[in-house]
Amino acid sequence: MSSSVRKLVGTWLLIGCVMVFFQVILGGITRLTESGLSITEWKPVKGTIPPLNAQEWDQEFAHYKEKIQYKIINEGMTVDEFKWIFFWEYSHRLWARLMFFAFVIPLIYFLIKGYIPLALGLHLATLFVMAALQGVVGWLMVWAGLSGLFVPPLSLSTHLTLALILYAYLVWLTLYVYRDNGNYSTATGDVKLFAFAILFVLFAQIFLGGILSGMKAGLSYPTWPDMNREFIPAALITEPSSLAGFLKYIPQDLWGKAFIQFFHRLTAYTLILLITIFWFRSRNIATDRIFKKGLNFFPFFVLLQATIGILTVLNCIGKIPVSWGVAHQAGAMFLIAETVFVIFHLTSNTETTNT
């Protein structure tokens, strides 16, 4: 792959990273504004065009009125109020459609021009399979939620985690194209394994965070560093334990909310500790200027994300703050990108995309 072709393909992938980033942000806003169930049907083609007149809006609103969420929570909502929640879910779905064309059309051109080596083609095929799976999981999530008040926490978290795994893979693929593969550090095997362990804990934390969000657990413990003046919430002992709240939103499930927030906090502290230790161990191993500068951002990003998380919790008074919740999600994506950046440069080998 020539340098000009690499720059062209890399820019395409970088635009893809940005589009996935904003798709996840739109998904976060949709979730936090409780807009995800406002569109009750999956119309991949016809659904591209929103209602265009009063009659079509009334028909769309009538479909939503049949659902439990409207009857229990939003009964009496006006058409204009419905348009607001419809807007976010529609934007989330429309952006997904735009991403499809932004990926497929340039890919067809690149394939015709012979710009895609076999190894890169296999990676791209994997990426498209992941994207298709994510779309199916997204609709199944909505479908499951339409029979209840909200999307089931486990379904929501699965959808979020798969989206961020796809995002991480796309970030790695962008680096794979942009950067000459080679030896960027003097890292030993244990340092590389340490980095992968951090990535595993990070995705475990994201999965816990998705469930926490789906359970609206932040509303039950809007304090820090304690949880309503307790380090270990008493509800873990006094309330009956059950995993039912993970599978379906249950407002009264105090044990589940205490459990998920307690372990989400513990995992956050673990991540801070792991990344701090990793940085101290590896801060002098970089043999590449770009990698060295990027590596020094590692502790910054985890502390930034922890700070946003704390502010999000402290502002969960009565309702989950949309702005802080979305910022927390954005912080997670920056931390994922940084972790993938570090792993790429630690594990890069002599294989190259120029073949």
C-alpha positions as CSV (number, residue, x, y, z in Angstrom):
1,M,0.0,0.0,0.0
2,S,1.5,3.3,-1.1
3,S,1.7,6.2,1.4
4,S,-1.0,8.2,-0.5
5,V,-3.4,5.2,-0.5
6,R,-2.7,4.5,3.1
7,K,-3.5,8.1,3.9
8,L,-6.8,7.9,1.9
9,V,-7.9,4.6,3.5
10,G,-6.8,5.7,6.9
11,T,-8.7,9.0,6.7
12,W,-11.8,7.0,5.7
13,L,-11.4,4.8,8.8
14,L,-10.7,7.8,11.0
15,I,-14.0,9.4,9.8
16,G,-15.6,6.0,10.7
17,C,-14.2,6.3,14.2
18,V,-15.7,9.8,14.6
19,M,-19.1,8.6,13.2
20,V,-19.2,5.7,15.6
21,F,-18.2,8.0,18.5
22,F,-21.2,10.3,17.8
23,Q,-23.5,7.3,17.2
24,V,-22.7,6.1,20.7
25,I,-23.3,9.7,22.0
26,L,-26.7,9.8,20.3
27,G,-27.5,6.4,21.8
28,G,-26.6,7.8,25.2
29,I,-28.9,10.8,24.8
30,T,-31.7,8.6,23.5
31,R,-31.4,6.4,26.5
32,L,-31.1,9.2,29.1
33,T,-34.1,11.1,27.6
34,E,-36.1,7.8,27.6
35,S,-36.6,8.1,23.9
36,G,-35.6,4.7,22.8
37,L,-39.1,3.2,22.6
38,S,-40.7,6.1,20.8
39,I,-40.4,4.3,17.4
40,T,-42.2,1.0,17.7
41,E,-41.4,-0.5,14.3
42,W,-38.2,-1.5,12.5
43,K,-38.4,-0.1,8.9
44,P,-34.8,-0.1,7.6
45,V,-35.8,1.6,4.3
46,K,-39.2,3.3,4.8
47,G,-38.2,4.4,8.3
48,T,-35.6,6.8,6.8
49,I,-38.4,9.3,6.2
50,P,-40.0,10.7,9.4
51,P,-43.6,11.7,9.6
52,L,-44.2,14.7,7.3
53,N,-47.7,15.9,8.3
54,A,-50.1,16.0,11.2
55,Q,-51.9,12.9,10.1
56,E,-48.6,10.9,9.9
57,W,-47.6,12.2,13.3
58,D,-50.9,11.2,14.8
59,Q,-50.5,7.7,13.4
60,E,-47.0,7.4,14.8
61,F,-48.1,8.7,18.2
62,A,-51.0,6.3,18.2
63,H,-48.5,3.3,17.9
64,Y,-46.6,4.7,20.9
65,K,-49.8,5.1,23.0
66,E,-50.3,1.3,22.7
67,K,-47.1,0.6,24.7
68,I,-46.8,0.2,28.4
69,Q,-44.2,3.0,28.7
70,Y,-46.8,5.6,27.5
71,K,-49.6,4.2,29.6
72,I,-47.6,4.1,32.9
73,I,-45.2,7.0,32.5
74,N,-46.1,9.3,29.7
75,E,-49.9,9.2,29.6
76,G,-51.2,12.7,28.7
77,M,-48.1,13.5,26.6
78,T,-48.8,15.9,23.8
79,V,-47.9,15.3,20.2
80,D,-45.2,18.0,20.5
81,E,-43.7,16.3,23.5
82,F,-43.7,13.0,21.6
83,K,-41.9,14.7,18.7
84,W,-39.1,15.5,21.1
85,I,-38.4,11.9,22.1
86,F,-39.1,10.7,18.6
87,F,-36.4,13.1,17.4
88,W,-33.6,11.4,19.4
89,E,-34.5,7.8,18.5
90,Y,-35.0,8.9,14.8
91,S,-31.6,10.7,14.8
92,H,-29.9,7.6,16.3
93,R,-31.3,5.3,13.6
94,L,-30.7,7.8,10.8
95,W,-27.0,8.2,11.8
96,A,-26.7,4.4,11.7
97,R,-28.0,4.5,8.1
98,L,-25.6,7.3,7.2
99,M,-22.7,5.3,8.7
100,F,-23.6,2.3,6.4
101,F,-23.3,4.4,3.3
102,A,-20.2,6.2,4.6
103,F,-18.5,2.8,5.0
104,V,-19.9,0.9,2.0
105,I,-19.5,3.5,-0.8
106,P,-15.8,4.3,-0.2
107,L,-15.1,0.6,0.3
108,I,-16.6,-0.3,-3.1
109,Y,-14.4,2.3,-4.7
110,F,-11.3,1.1,-2.8
111,L,-11.9,-2.5,-3.9
112,I,-12.4,-1.5,-7.5
113,K,-9.1,0.5,-7.4
114,G,-7.3,-2.4,-5.7
115,Y,-6.4,-0.4,-2.6
116,I,-7.4,-3.0,-0.1
117,P,-4.7,-5.7,0.6
118,L,-6.0,-9.2,1.7
119,A,-5.1,-8.8,5.3
120,L,-6.9,-5.5,5.6
121,G,-9.8,-6.9,3.7
122,L,-10.2,-9.7,6.2
123,H,-10.2,-7.1,9.0
124,L,-12.8,-5.0,7.2
125,A,-15.0,-8.1,6.7
126,T,-14.9,-8.7,10.5
127,L,-15.8,-5.1,11.1
128,F,-18.9,-5.4,8.9
129,V,-20.0,-8.6,10.6
130,M,-19.7,-6.9,13.9
131,A,-21.7,-3.9,12.7
132,A,-24.5,-6.1,11.3
133,L,-24.6,-8.0,14.6
134,Q,-24.8,-4.7,16.5
135,G,-27.8,-3.6,14.4
136,V,-29.6,-6.8,15.1
137,V,-28.9,-6.6,18.8
138,G,-30.1,-3.0,18.8
139,W,-33.5,-3.9,17.4
140,L,-33.9,-6.9,19.7
141,M,-33.1,-4.6,22.6
142,V,-35.9,-2.2,21.5
143,W,-38.3,-5.1,20.8
144,A,-37.7,-6.5,24.3
145,G,-38.3,-3.0,25.8
146,L,-41.6,-2.4,24.0
147,S,-43.3,-4.9,26.3
148,G,-42.2,-3.1,29.5
149,L,-41.5,0.4,30.9
150,F,-37.9,0.6,29.7
151,V,-35.3,-1.4,27.8
152,P,-34.1,-4.3,29.9
153,P,-30.8,-3.3,31.6
154,L,-28.9,-6.4,30.4
155,S,-30.0,-5.8,26.8
156,L,-29.0,-2.2,27.0
157,S,-25.6,-3.0,28.4
158,T,-25.0,-5.7,25.7
159,H,-25.9,-3.2,23.0
160,L,-23.5,-0.6,24.5
161,T,-20.7,-3.0,25.1
162,L,-20.8,-4.4,21.5
163,A,-20.8,-0.9,20.1
164,L,-17.7,0.0,22.1
165,I,-16.0,-3.3,21.1
166,L,-16.7,-2.4,17.5
167,Y,-15.3,1.2,18.2
168,A,-12.2,-0.3,19.8
169,Y,-11.6,-2.5,16.8
170,L,-12.1,0.4,14.4
171,V,-9.6,2.5,16.3
172,W,-7.1,-0.4,16.2
173,L,-7.7,-0.8,12.4
174,T,-7.2,2.9,11.8
175,L,-3.8,2.7,13.6
176,Y,-3.0,-0.4,11.6
177,V,-3.4,1.5,8.4
178,Y,-1.9,4.8,9.4
179,R,1.1,3.6,11.3
180,D,4.1,1.6,9.9
181,N,4.0,-1.6,11.9
182,G,7.3,-2.2,13.7
183,N,8.9,-2.1,17.1
184,Y,7.8,1.0,19.0
185,S,8.9,-0.1,22.4
186,T,11.1,-2.4,24.5
187,A,8.1,-3.9,26.2
188,T,8.4,-7.4,27.5
189,G,5.6,-10.0,27.4
190,D,4.4,-9.3,30.9
191,V,3.9,-5.6,30.1
192,K,1.8,-6.5,27.0
193,L,-0.2,-8.9,29.1
194,F,-0.8,-6.2,31.7
195,A,-2.1,-3.9,28.9
196,F,-4.6,-6.5,27.7
197,A,-5.7,-7.1,31.3
198,I,-6.5,-3.4,31.6
199,L,-8.5,-3.6,28.4
200,F,-10.5,-6.5,29.8
201,V,-11.2,-4.7,33.1
202,L,-12.2,-1.6,31.2
203,F,-14.8,-3.5,29.2
204,A,-16.0,-5.2,32.3
205,Q,-16.5,-1.8,33.8
206,I,-18.4,-0.6,30.7
207,F,-20.7,-3.6,30.9
208,L,-21.4,-2.9,34.6
209,G,-22.0,0.8,33.7
210,G,-24.5,-0.1,31.1
211,I,-26.5,-2.3,33.5
212,L,-26.2,0.5,36.1
213,S,-27.6,3.0,33.7
214,G,-30.5,0.6,32.6
215,M,-31.4,0.1,36.3
216,K,-31.2,3.9,37.0
217,A,-29.1,2.9,40.0
218,G,-27.4,6.3,40.2
219,L,-30.6,7.8,41.6
220,S,-30.5,5.5,44.6
221,Y,-27.0,6.5,45.7
222,P,-26.2,10.1,44.6
223,T,-23.2,10.5,47.0
224,W,-19.5,10.0,46.9
225,P,-17.1,8.7,48.2
226,D,-19.7,6.9,50.4
227,M,-23.0,5.5,49.3
228,N,-25.6,7.3,51.4
229,R,-23.1,7.5,54.3
230,E,-22.0,3.9,53.9
231,F,-19.0,2.4,52.2
232,I,-20.7,-0.9,51.8
233,P,-24.4,-0.3,51.3
234,A,-26.6,-2.0,53.9
235,A,-29.0,-3.0,51.3
236,L,-26.6,-5.7,50.1
237,I,-27.3,-7.4,53.5
238,T,-30.8,-6.3,54.5
239,E,-32.6,-6.6,51.1
240,P,-33.4,-9.9,49.4
241,S,-30.9,-10.6,46.7
242,S,-32.1,-11.2,43.1
243,L,-30.8,-10.8,39.6
244,A,-34.3,-10.0,38.3
245,G,-33.5,-6.3,38.1
246,F,-30.7,-7.0,35.7
247,L,-33.2,-8.6,33.2
248,K,-36.1,-6.2,33.6
249,Y,-36.3,-2.7,35.0
250,I,-37.7,-3.0,38.6
251,P,-38.0,0.4,40.4
252,Q,-38.1,-1.4,43.9
253,D,-35.0,-3.5,43.3
254,L,-32.8,-1.8,45.9
255,W,-30.5,-4.8,46.3
256,G,-29.7,-4.9,42.6
257,K,-29.1,-1.1,42.4
258,A,-26.8,-1.3,45.5
259,F,-24.9,-4.3,44.1
260,I,-24.3,-2.8,40.6
261,Q,-23.2,0.6,41.8
262,F,-21.0,-0.8,44.5
263,F,-19.1,-3.0,42.1
264,H,-19.0,-0.3,39.4
265,R,-17.2,1.9,41.9
266,L,-14.8,-0.8,43.0
267,T,-14.0,-1.6,39.3
268,A,-13.3,2.1,38.7
269,Y,-10.9,2.2,41.6
270,T,-9.2,-0.9,40.3
271,L,-8.8,0.6,36.8
272,I,-7.2,3.8,38.2
273,L,-4.8,1.6,40.2
274,L,-4.0,-0.7,37.3
275,I,-3.4,2.2,34.8
276,T,-1.3,4.1,37.3
277,I,0.9,1.1,38.0
278,F,1.1,0.3,34.3
279,W,2.2,3.8,33.5
280,F,4.9,3.8,36.1
281,R,6.2,0.5,34.8
282,S,6.1,1.4,31.1
283,R,6.7,5.2,31.0
284,N,10.3,4.7,29.8
285,I,9.8,1.8,27.3
286,A,8.7,3.8,24.3
287,T,11.2,4.1,21.4
288,D,8.9,6.2,19.3
289,R,8.0,9.8,19.8
290,I,4.3,9.5,19.0
291,F,3.9,6.5,21.2
292,K,5.8,8.1,24.1
293,K,3.5,11.2,24.0
294,G,0.4,9.1,23.7
295,L,1.4,6.8,26.6
296,N,1.7,9.8,28.9
297,F,-2.0,10.5,28.4
298,F,-3.0,7.2,29.9
299,P,-3.3,8.2,33.6
300,F,-4.9,11.5,32.5
301,F,-7.7,9.9,30.7
302,V,-8.6,7.4,33.5
303,L,-8.6,10.2,36.1
304,L,-10.7,12.4,33.8
305,Q,-13.2,9.6,33.3
306,A,-13.3,8.9,37.1
307,T,-13.9,12.6,37.8
308,I,-16.8,12.8,35.3
309,G,-18.2,9.6,36.8
310,I,-18.2,11.2,40.3
311,L,-19.8,14.4,39.0
312,T,-22.4,12.3,37.3
313,V,-23.3,10.5,40.5
314,L,-23.4,13.7,42.5
315,N,-25.8,15.2,40.1
316,C,-28.2,12.3,40.1
317,I,-30.7,14.1,42.3
318,G,-34.2,13.1,41.3
319,K,-33.2,12.4,37.7
320,I,-30.2,11.3,35.8
321,P,-28.4,14.4,34.3
322,V,-28.3,14.0,30.6
323,S,-25.2,16.2,30.0
324,W,-23.1,14.5,32.7
325,G,-24.2,11.0,31.6
326,V,-23.3,11.7,28.0
327,A,-20.0,13.2,29.1
328,H,-19.3,10.1,31.1
329,Q,-20.0,7.9,28.0
330,A,-17.7,10.1,25.9
331,G,-15.0,9.8,28.5
332,A,-15.2,6.0,28.3
333,M,-14.6,6.2,24.5
334,F,-11.6,8.4,24.9
335,L,-10.2,5.9,27.5
336,I,-10.9,3.0,25.1
337,A,-9.1,4.7,22.3
338,E,-6.1,5.5,24.5
339,T,-6.0,1.9,25.7
340,V,-6.1,0.5,22.1
341,F,-3.5,3.1,21.1
342,V,-1.1,1.7,23.8
343,I,-1.8,-1.9,23.0
344,F,-1.3,-1.4,19.3
345,H,2.2,0.1,19.8
346,L,3.1,-2.6,22.4
347,T,2.1,-5.4,20.1
348,S,2.9,-4.1,16.6
349,N,5.1,-6.5,14.6
350,T,6.9,-6.6,11.3
351,E,3.8,-7.4,9.2
352,T,2.8,-4.3,7.3
353,T,-0.2,-3.1,5.4
354,N,2.0,-2.2,2.4
355,T,1.9,-5.7,1.1
